[in-house]
């Protein structure tokens, strides 16, 4: 489930991270930024409290419950969270 979400997310957010070829592996720092930013954005989108580390499986299940499939998530609403995630190592 996580792999499917990350595959779609990488293509949708390619311009945010300045990824020219989202079908290829990306640098570690950008991958972490993408994951952390998306997790924070999803919690905001779903109204999940931001205390502690989220159980990403539960967050993704909540997304499926709300949107039906990963392709229907409003990814543009995650981009600010991805942008604002620390850029150290980029």
C-alpha positions as a Markdown table, in Angstrom:
| # | Residue | x | y | z |
|---|---|---|---|---|
| 1 | Unk | 0.0 | 0.0 | 0.0 |
| 2 | Unk | 2.8 | 2.5 | 0.9 |
| 3 | Unk | 4.7 | 1.7 | -2.2 |
| 4 | Unk | 1.7 | 2.4 | -4.4 |
| 5 | Unk | 1.0 | 5.7 | -2.7 |
| 6 | Unk | 4.7 | 6.7 | -2.9 |
| 7 | Unk | 4.8 | 5.9 | -6.6 |
| 8 | Unk | 1.8 | 8.1 | -7.4 |
| 9 | Unk | 3.0 | 10.8 | -5.0 |
| 10 | Unk | 6.5 | 11.0 | -6.6 |
| 11 | Unk | 4.9 | 11.7 | -10.0 |
| 12 | Unk | 2.4 | 14.2 | -8.6 |
| 13 | Unk | 5.0 | 16.1 | -6.6 |
| 14 | Unk | 7.9 | 16.0 | -9.1 |
| 15 | Unk | 7.8 | 19.7 | -9.7 |
| 16 | Unk | 7.8 | 20.5 | -6.0 |
| 17 | Unk | 11.1 | 18.6 | -5.4 |
| 18 | Unk | 12.5 | 19.5 | -8.9 |
| 19 | Unk | 12.6 | 15.9 | -9.9 |
| 20 | Unk | 13.1 | 15.6 | -13.7 |
| 21 | Unk | 12.6 | 11.9 | -14.0 |
| 22 | Unk | 10.2 | 10.6 | -11.3 |
| 23 | Unk | 10.3 | 7.2 | -12.8 |
| 24 | Unk | 13.9 | 6.9 | -11.5 |
| 25 | Unk | 15.3 | 6.7 | -8.0 |
| 26 | Unk | 15.6 | 10.0 | -6.2 |
| 27 | Unk | 18.3 | 11.1 | -3.7 |
| 28 | Unk | 17.7 | 10.0 | -0.1 |
| 29 | Unk | 17.2 | 13.6 | 1.2 |
| 30 | Unk | 14.4 | 14.2 | -1.3 |
| 31 | Unk | 12.8 | 10.9 | -0.6 |
| 32 | Unk | 12.7 | 11.6 | 3.1 |
| 33 | Unk | 11.4 | 15.1 | 2.5 |
| 34 | Unk | 8.6 | 13.7 | 0.3 |
| 35 | Unk | 7.6 | 11.1 | 2.8 |
| 36 | Unk | 7.7 | 13.4 | 5.9 |
| 37 | Unk | 6.0 | 16.2 | 4.1 |
| 38 | Unk | 3.3 | 14.0 | 2.6 |
| 39 | Unk | 2.6 | 12.3 | 6.0 |
| 40 | Unk | 2.2 | 15.8 | 7.6 |
| 41 | Unk | 0.0 | 17.0 | 4.8 |
| 42 | Unk | -2.2 | 13.9 | 4.9 |
| 43 | Unk | -2.7 | 14.3 | 8.6 |
| 44 | Unk | -3.8 | 17.9 | 8.1 |
| 45 | Unk | -6.0 | 16.9 | 5.2 |
| 46 | Unk | -7.7 | 14.2 | 7.2 |
| 47 | Unk | -7.9 | 16.1 | 10.5 |
| 48 | Unk | -5.6 | 13.7 | 12.4 |
| 49 | Unk | -3.9 | 15.3 | 15.4 |
| 50 | Unk | -0.2 | 16.0 | 14.8 |
| 51 | Unk | 1.0 | 14.5 | 18.1 |
| 52 | Unk | 3.7 | 11.8 | 17.9 |
| 53 | Unk | 4.7 | 9.8 | 14.9 |
| 54 | Unk | 1.7 | 8.8 | 12.8 |
| 55 | Unk | 0.9 | 5.2 | 11.9 |
| 56 | Unk | 1.2 | 5.7 | 8.2 |
| 57 | Unk | -0.8 | 2.5 | 7.5 |
| 58 | Unk | -3.7 | 4.0 | 9.4 |
| 59 | Unk | -3.3 | 7.3 | 7.6 |
| 60 | Unk | -3.3 | 5.6 | 4.2 |
| 61 | Unk | -6.3 | 3.5 | 5.2 |
| 62 | Unk | -8.2 | 6.7 | 6.2 |
| 63 | Unk | -7.3 | 8.1 | 2.8 |
| 64 | Unk | -8.7 | 5.1 | 1.0 |
| 65 | Unk | -11.8 | 5.4 | 3.2 |
| 66 | Unk | -12.3 | 9.0 | 2.3 |
| 67 | Unk | -11.2 | 9.2 | -1.3 |
| 68 | Unk | -11.7 | 5.6 | -2.5 |
| 69 | Unk | -8.3 | 5.3 | -4.2 |
| 70 | Unk | -4.9 | 7.0 | -4.1 |
| 71 | Unk | -5.4 | 8.6 | -7.4 |
| 72 | Unk | -8.3 | 10.6 | -6.0 |
| 73 | Unk | -6.4 | 12.3 | -3.1 |
| 74 | Unk | -6.1 | 16.0 | -3.7 |
| 75 | Unk | -2.3 | 16.0 | -3.9 |
| 76 | Unk | -2.0 | 19.7 | -4.5 |
| 77 | Unk | -3.1 | 20.1 | -0.9 |
| 78 | Unk | 0.0 | 18.2 | 0.3 |
| 79 | Unk | 2.5 | 20.3 | -1.7 |
| 80 | Unk | 2.9 | 23.1 | 0.9 |
| 81 | Unk | 3.8 | 20.5 | 3.6 |
| 82 | Unk | 6.3 | 18.9 | 1.3 |
| 83 | Unk | 7.8 | 22.3 | 0.4 |
| 84 | Unk | 8.1 | 23.3 | 4.1 |
| 85 | Unk | 9.8 | 20.1 | 5.2 |
| 86 | Unk | 13.5 | 20.6 | 5.9 |
| 87 | Unk | 15.7 | 20.8 | 2.9 |
| 88 | Unk | 19.0 | 19.8 | 4.6 |
| 89 | Unk | 21.0 | 17.5 | 2.4 |
| 90 | Unk | 19.3 | 18.5 | -0.9 |
